[in-house]
């Protein structure tokens, strides 16, 4: 009889534990956007997106864009931030972002980067003299 009561108590406790309500929302948001070339509009895959604190520009998080140029920064608390967008051969840009207390998703739209003009001829000519 003791074993029966012990098993019954274990079953009751385990079903009550399984019925535990979900954890409350943490109030964290997501920053969503895309990165594209400013001249052609083509998406830039694997561009780097860094999340910087608004008060002192300290590094908080980063991600890279997917094959379609889109990115998502998850678990961002409310506050003021900067997005530092970098891609090889393009001029880096800093974009301010405000995340509200109740916002679950913060869309920043498509961020367009300009290609840097590179003059290899000038570099080559200045380096082609005798040593």
ChimeraX attribute file (.defattr): number of C-alpha atoms within 10 A of each C-alpha:
attribute: neighborCount
match mode: 1-to-1
recipient: residues
	/A:1	5
	/A:2	7
	/A:3	8
	/A:4	9
	/A:5	10
	/A:6	11
	/A:7	11
	/A:8	12
	/A:9	11
	/A:10	12
	/A:11	12
	/A:12	12
	/A:13	12
	/A:14	11
	/A:15	10
	/A:16	10
	/A:17	10
	/A:18	9
	/A:19	9
	/A:20	8
	/A:21	7
	/A:22	6
	/A:23	6
	/A:24	6
	/A:25	6
	/A:26	8
	/A:27	14
	/A:28	17
	/A:29	20
	/A:30	17
	/A:31	22
	/A:32	16
	/A:33	18
	/A:34	22
	/A:35	29
	/A:36	20
	/A:37	17
	/A:38	15
	/A:39	10
	/A:40	9
	/A:41	12
	/A:42	13
	/A:43	21
	/A:44	21
	/A:45	18
	/A:46	19
	/A:47	23
	/A:48	19
	/A:49	25
	/A:50	19
	/A:51	24
	/A:52	22
	/A:53	18
	/A:54	16
	/A:55	10
	/A:56	8
	/A:57	13
	/A:58	12
	/A:59	13
	/A:60	11
	/A:61	15
	/A:62	17
	/A:63	15
	/A:64	21
	/A:65	19
	/A:66	16
	/A:67	12
	/A:68	14
	/A:69	20
	/A:70	21
	/A:71	22
	/A:72	19
	/A:73	19
	/A:74	16
	/A:75	14
	/A:76	19
	/A:77	18
	/A:78	16
	/A:79	13
	/A:80	14
	/A:81	22
	/A:82	21
	/A:83	22
	/A:84	18
	/A:85	22
	/A:86	19
	/A:87	19
	/A:88	11
	/A:89	12
	/A:90	17
	/A:91	13
	/A:92	15
	/A:93	16
	/A:94	15
	/A:95	13
	/A:96	14
	/A:97	19
	/A:98	15
	/A:99	20
	/A:100	16
	/A:101	12
	/A:102	11
	/A:103	15
	/A:104	18
	/A:105	17
	/A:106	18
	/A:107	14
	/A:108	15
	/A:109	12
	/A:110	17
	/A:111	18
	/A:112	20
	/A:113	21
	/A:114	16
	/A:115	15
	/A:116	11
	/A:117	9
	/A:118	9
	/A:119	8
	/A:120	9
	/A:121	9
	/A:122	9
	/A:123	10
	/A:124	10
	/A:125	9
	/A:126	9
	/A:127	10
	/A:128	8
	/A:129	7
	/A:130	4
	/A:131	4
